[in-house]
């Protein structure tokens, strides 16, 4: 009997030791998020998922992230379809945290949905990397665990006016027509302030309801002699707006619209896409962010080069990456780097690493506000692209601003 | 300002023809059967999707696609009548409302499962016509012309053909019509089918210039209610006139206030007409 008890004890100790060693060897890190696979934000959201999944696949294939204690971290995504609805976002993020035991969170696409997720993340003490959400207002609410990858909405379209001043210094009259949602409203409020500060007259400033399909009433209100039309919202409504501007034969020096123009799919509009300028977080043609640039700025360069990212993304998804794709990828890259620097998956330690983060990636510089607007992205800058026809008449999305990134000269919209 | 007003009014009126067509189906069913078809919106959306699928999957010109869209509309109406409406025709109004509302929910449920709520678009353009301050996309002109043609055909059918007269007889006095040898069941099914045919046709036309989802029929259903009250029930010309008034209003309002105010004015008009002239402009005395 004593021998049996001894044997059982020995087996128990052996099992515990084996379990401990196995636990020390590899750990699965769950990254939770929702995405709008359906609903009006589906085009943008799916590319963001693709980007993140590419990063997860690459980091796992490279052997994962090694911690100082010898633990090897492998990453796994857990996601649900939020149907582009805020109520679903809050239910699902709570579920991701409580049931799926997500260690880290990535935001859903769009500022409104990301804002809905942020409150849950903060409440449950989970870091949330926000991609596909540019609104500034989320970062004015006192959150400490929400970190933004995108250039904020307040700097989304202001660069288009800098470009307009270069294209035609005599241009003075603007029309701003925007979606009435958090992101687009933040963009145009900052734009209007900036424009008026620069001496522009805003002759029309009106919002449309999300889901609007008839833009003729707004287009008809554009005052005669308007030099530039700016605004839009997300992919579905902005594409329709651009199409109807063309159908109505609108003349202007510049048409600069949110979100839709940088998407390769926008080219399906054909003639209606020609001349449209779009602010982009990143472009596949933007090769400026590289190791040499990092060296000049005295910053570490992290992750793949632009060429490497483009090649890997196209090989896996058979499509050209957009800034939504790059945003999703970099959200993962940033998280992986923060965990590496923290040497831990502990929320407080990873937060500290993110607060100190200042680095360059193929996507651009990434640095966070750690004071009043905690988590706001302050390192990254916008690029502006324009659809132009090449010598063969094929539509190409060229980078036209800033000058350091330019692949072609900007052209006037319609005269 | 004059140029803007002219553009706005033109766009509104062109759209008004299509609103009229959409409402014509609801008006016909409501006028003939005193059944309010709450599945009207989803039927319009199915017209949109049928045109879309024929265009994207079979390469059919969206205007040629209107023929199968109309056939589908008729078949759908006959099925809905047979399954959901016939048995509750003589029951209190609430029963027909619930029956058609159930059909509404079924179509939206299946439609959401099949198509999701992602926007779809028929990428088709006929270019635009310009004259002075006016620039009008030809797709809207064609839609307005098609609506006029449909109105004329429906009017001729109802007033100059034997089945059409039979439908009006059933609407006027069902029992007397039956005594005259008219099968009221057949006529009611036919009128329901005509109603959904017109709704699908309107959906197919709208799809040529606006993106849509399975939920997109809803706003047109609401406008159809306003138009039925405005123009009067059972009269195709009333529906068209009501549509033009509503479209004209939608053109005028944005010229003087934000576009968001359009629904406020529309439904205000709705209430006003109910109070002042409940039978509508061309409705029966």
Interface residues (C-beta under 8 A of the other chain):
Chain A: X37 X38 X39 X40 X42 X83 X84 X206 X207 X208 X209 X213 X214 X216 X217 X218 X220 X221 X224 X236 X239 X240 X244 X247 X248 X249 X268 X269 X270 X272
Chain B: X3 X4 X7 X8 X11 X12 X15 X116 X117 X118 X119 X121 X123 X125 X128 X130 X135 X137 X139 X210 X211 X212 X213 X216 X250 X251 X254 X255 X258 X259 X260 X262
